[in-house]
């Protein structure tokens, strides 16, 4: 099956950037010129430029055109899809920049998603996970009622909130439930993740349980598709 035309155009422009025909610091041709040169619609051009922006190759500003900012895409943030240790390492590598924190009742939808009784007061922490200077996820973390006292330490904590709970309460995660779904970014999400509205994203919901199968924490995250990759290894038994 042939690639969509906008992906073909994005590949052509990516090659032109890579071989120096459009050097770093220079401008790509205007949209209408790209339309005429490549025989495509303006919609196709905009979709192609969106892919280049998500790949970290160009920057688009109103009135300033499209500027080339890199000659090759930065590697996507890769997370092994494994056990508790891998998820803790993810929380260390992709640090949470806290935007808000507070205690409140869960909504009906949140209670259903976390499989928690309605009406409980949880600690809710919202922030942006960063890999260096690049945002790789929007995260909303739900801390179960028994552990909400960690709120005072969350902003200064350097690791995973689950590790903070383990330090303060001696409670460790023994089981994780994870749900993964594809979605697109709305305007507010796109703004925080420095990408375009409607861009592809990966949504993850995790529930962490203790050895008594009581929920400790929930994590609800949205990752821009071009900057995040899950990896998993399978081994044949026998």
N, C-alpha and C positions, 0 to 999 in steps of 0.2 A: 504494500500500500504506500502510495506517495505521501511525503510529508506535507502538512498544510503549508500554504504559500508563505504565511508569515514566519514560519520556522525556517523555511528555505532562505528567506530574506535575512533573518537574524543570523543564520550561519554564514551567509555571504559577507555581511557587515562585520561579523566576528573575525573572519579571515582577513578582511581588509585592515582591521585594527591590529591584528596579530602581526601582519607583515609590514606594518608601518605606513600603509597608504593613508590611514587616518591616525596620526601620531597622538600620544598622550598629551593632553593640553590643547589639542586642536578641536575643531568643531566638525560634527557630521553634517552633510548637506541638509538643507531644510526639508521638511516633510514633502512639500510639493515637488521638489527636485527629485527626491527618492521615488516618488510615485511615477514621475515621467521616465526616469532612468530605468526603473525595474518593471514598468508596466503593471503596477499594482494600485489598489485603492488606498486612500488615506487611512482607512481602518486597518488594513494589512500592515502599513508602515508603523502605525502606532502600536500594534500588537508586537511587532518585531522589536521596536525600541523598548517596549516594556520588558521583553526577555533580556535584552542587553543590560537594562538597568538592574533587574533582579540578579543578574550575574555579576554585578559590580563593575561593569566595563564603562558605563556612561552615567552622566548626571544630567537631568533635564530640569531647566528652570524657565519659568514663564518670562518671555521677552529676551532670554539669553541663549536660546537654542539648546542643542544637545552637545555636551562637552565630553570628550574621551578622558576618562580618569584612570584607566588601567589597560594594559595590553593583553592581560590574561586574567581569567576568572580566579578569584580566591577559592580555595577548596571549601566545600561545604562542611559544616560541623557534623561530624560522624559520631553517632552514639551506638555502641553495641547493644543489641536487644537481648539482654541476659537477665541476671538476677539482681539482688539487692545491691551488691557491691558495684555493679556497673552503673546503676541508677545513682548511687551516692557519688561516684566519680563524675557523672554528668553534672550533678549539682555543684561540685567543686570547680569543674572546668568552665561551666557556663554560669557565672556568678549572677545572683539575683540582685538587681538594682530596685530596691523597694520604692514603690510609689505611694502606697497607702497601707495602713494596717488598723484593724479595729475589730471589736466584738459585736456580733449581731445574730439575730435569728436567721436560720437558713430559709430561703424561699421554698415553696413547694417543689419547684423543679430541682433545686439544689439538693433537697432532702432525698428526692427520688434517685438522682444521679449518684449520690454518695451512699445510698441505701441506709440512711440515718433517720431516726424518729423525727417527725416534724416538731417545730417549736423549740428546739434546743438552741442554746447560745454557743456559737463557735467563734474562734479567732479566724479572721479572713485577711490574708496578706496578698496584695496585688503588686506586681512589678514586671520588669523587663529583664530577661536573661541575656547577658552579654558575653560574647566570645571576643575578648579584647575590646575594641571600640565598636564592634558590630552587633546589633541586636539579633538574637537567634530564636527568641520565643517571647510571647506574652504569657505570664503565668499567674494563676490565682490559686493560692494554697489555703486549704481549709484545715485548721487544727482542731481536733476533737475537744469537747468541753473539759475533759479531765486535765488537759495540758495547756489551757489558754494562758497560764501565768508566764509562759515563755515570751509573751508579747513584748515585755520590757527589753528583751535582749535581741530581738529579731533584726533590728536595723544594724546592729554592730556585729552580728554573727557572721563569720567568714565561710561557713560551710552550708550543708543542707540543714533545713529546719528539723528534719527527722533526726539528724545527729544531735542537734540541740536538745530535743526531747529525750534522746537516749542518755545524754550527759546529766540532765536535770532529774529524770525520773527512773533511769535504769530500764527503760522499756525499748525493745528493739523490734523492728519489723521482721516478721517470719513468713509473711505471705503477701503477694502483690497481685491485684487484679488490674489489668490494663485494657483499655479500649482505644482503638485507633480509627480515625475517620478522615476522609478528604473533605475539604471545604474551600470556600473562597473568602478573602479578607474584605471586611467592610471598611468604610472610610476611616473610622477611628483607629482600627487595628493597623491599617496600612500606614497611617501617619506615624504611629509609634514604632513600627518596624521598618520605616524608611523605604517603603515600596509603594506599589500602586494599588488602588482600590480594585477589587476583583481578581487579584493575583491568587494563584493556587497556594493552598496551605495544608498543613497536616495538623489535625487536632488529636490530642491525647488526653485521656482521663485515667488517672491511677488512684487506686484505693489501697492503702497500706494497713495491714492488720498485725496485731501482736500474737503471742503464742496461745492466747485464749480466744483467738479469732474475733477480737474487738477492734474496730477501726481506730487507728491512731491519727491518720492524716489523709487528706485527699489533695490531689494536684491536677489542675485543669489548665492545659497549655495549648497554645496555638503557635505553630512554627511556619515561617515562610518556606514554601516548597523548594526554592532554589538554594537555600542555605542550610538545609538539614537533611541528613540521611540516616536511616536506621540500617544496621547490619545485623545479620543473624547467621550463625553456623549450625548446620545439622549434621548429626553423625548417625550412620546406620548401625543399629544394634545387632549383635550376633554375627 
